[in-house]
Amino acid sequence: MISRRQHAVSIAAIFLALAIGVVMGSGLLSSGLVSGLRDDKAGLQTDIEKANERNNQLTEQLNSADGFDSAVGGRVVVDSLAQRTVMVVTTPDADPADLDGINRIVAAAGGSVTGRVSLTDAFVDATGGDRLRTVVNNVIPAGVTLRTGAIDQGSLAGDLLGSVLLLDKGTGTPQSSAEEMALALQTLRGAGFISYEDGAVQPAELAVVLTGNHGANEGVGGNRGAVVARFAGAFDARGGGAVLAGRSGSAQGNGAVAVARADAALSAALTTIDNIDREAGKITIPLALQEQLAGGAGRYGTGPGAGGITVAAAPS
């Protein structure tokens, strides 16, 4: 017969054996787990190094391509905008370097920039939409009738500014008087919606609406891109043609270029460029404006929805 003492000793021995087993097993498991993790870390580090090396190679190739495009750009666009005038409108996130590039390439193409108007944060902010519409409706030139379909803030303001900043496509003459243009611009500037330099803005035949990289990091509910896209579309309809140009982010998410490309009506008339920070994108500006004058439109760059890197050569 087993005594209570023997029974207690047996149970204690069982628990001791379990404890020893757990300790030994966990030690072996920990050793194997650590070894596996070390191997995984080494493999990941190798993958990262290879990816960085590939990225550096691609960056060097892209920079080389930029250098080549910069060297031949002037010869590619020569006389494509001979004697043509261009108005530049910038959004709050437009990069000054991109603006300088546009001024340079337009000049190389034989054209001239007649002025720049900057849209402010208040302009592209939906919360100021009602106030912007009120201001626009109070400064419509006497001989101008805004389109009935222009009801959102971007379209309405684009229709108005197009009528005072762009020449009539058919006649090549101003669509409003100098006094009416001054009143519209001064009123919008006084309300905080635009900025420009006094005496440095004259109506032009064509237009470039320059935006930045906004879109890739914008929340789902963001509508700044939609305001800019609709502004550019309405602005385009008032003159000889317009191009909406931005950086790669503008073709993603709710960016202005992405919105324009997703809208069939806008995309059919308004040209979009999504790589304006690259020389290829800058070279496309005068070529696309020339295409606009001929009644065409395209989607150029390397981002989502682009139909080609630049304007195709006309068939001989």
Phi, psi and omega in degrees: 000134182276127180281166178298324180295317179295321179297317180295319179297320180296315180296318179298321179296320179298312180296323178296318179296318178299317181298316179297318180298317180297315181297313181294318180295318180294326178294316179294318180296316180298318180297316179292320180295315180298319180298318179295318179296322179297319178296318179298318180297318180296320179295317179295320179298320178295317179298318180296317180297319178294319179296318178296320179296317179295320179297319178296321178296316180294322178297318178297319179295319180294319178295323177295319178296320177299317179297319178295313180300321179295323182290325185256354186305316181300322179286331180290320187261359186309130178065006179292337176235033183306122178065015179265151179247145186227133173259136178247127176243128182247148175265169184301332183262009179295140181272130179304327179295323178292323177297316178300320180295322178294315178302318181294314185287327176296318178296319179296333180274000178091005180262182179218141176271120184268356178166166177225133176239130181256127173280141182263174176300324179297327180295315186269359180272125182298334182292341178261011184301313182297318181292321178296317179298322179296315180297315181300314182294342181270352183232026178290125179303150185303322183267009185248133174245117180289149183294140183295334181280351181274087183245332177284162188298322180293311181295317182295314180292324178295322178295316179294307183295327175297324182287340179253340184255347182242146178281152178297131184296324183282319186256341183072018181248159178300146179270352178212164181283164178300323180293320179292321177296316180298319181296315181297313182294314181296321180293316179293323177291318179298330179275357176086017183264335179219168171218152180191167178266133179300137177075005184246016181232122176229146181303148182228166179282321188234169182214149170238124173259112185259119175245185186247232184252009185294134178141312183296324184252010181279142180295165182302326183274000182293141181230012178301318179298321180294320179298314182293317181298316181289327174299311182298321180296315179291322178298315179302318184294344183270346185229205182281346179153157181213156178234133173259115186236140178206184177272179189303323181298334181292343179265006182243158175053236180258023179296159185300315180295319179299317180296316180297319181289332181279345181262115185300319182293316179294314184295333181288335185244328186261127177278139179237145178226130185247010180227046185294342178282353177253154182299324178300321178292321179293318178299327181292334183306299181295326178294321179290323177294322176298319178296321177299318179300329180274002178094008181260170178208153181208172179237108189240151180131207183233002184270181179304134177087354180290140180264351181178165183288327179201182183291131181289149178294142179293140180295144181276000000 
